Amino acid sequence: MGAAETGRSLVSGYEVDKVIRRDISEERAIEAVSALGRATIVPVDASLVLEAADVSLERDLAMADSIVYATARRYGARLVTADTDFEGLPDAIVLR
């Protein structure tokens, strides 16, 4: 994945759909997930799952959040999110 590419964990689609559908509407969730479709989905392999488990234990993150954060760390990417669970984590930008 190059510097100009946008990547995402497959788990982020689940998270976006669930939260937007719960908090806003199904229509907005469909739009958001569709926009995510332009990003490259990076694979989740056995070593990434173990990295995510480490992150979860170190940072007290839920499973899905730890997979998303471990994916960003693996690729040296900044994680841009509206999820306040990521506040204070290195290379995480929490939008308000």
Residue pairs with C-beta under 8 A, 6 or more apart in sequence:
1 7
1 40
1 42
1 75
5 39
5 40
6 38
6 39
6 40
7 39
7 40
7 41
7 42
7 71
7 75
7 77
8 36
8 39
8 40
8 41
8 42
8 71
9 41
9 42
9 44
9 67
9 68
9 71
10 41
10 44
11 44
11 64
11 67
11 68
11 71
12 36
12 68
13 33
13 36
14 64
15 64
15 65
15 68
15 83
16 29
16 32
16 33
16 36
17 29
17 32
17 33
19 83
20 28
20 29
20 32
21 28
21 29
42 71
42 74
42 75
44 67
44 71
48 67
48 70
48 71
48 74
49 67
51 70
51 73
51 74
52 63
52 66
52 67
52 69
52 70
52 71
53 66
54 70
55 61
55 66
55 69
55 70
55 73
56 62
56 63
56 65
56 66
59 66
59 69
59 89
61 69
61 85
62 85
65 83
65 85
65 86
68 79
68 81
69 79
69 86
69 89
69 92
71 77
72 78
72 79
72 91
72 92
73 91
77 91
78 91
78 92
78 93
79 86
79 89
79 91
79 92
79 93
80 93
80 95
81 92
81 93
81 94
81 95
82 94
82 95
82 96
83 94
84 94
86 92
86 94
87 94
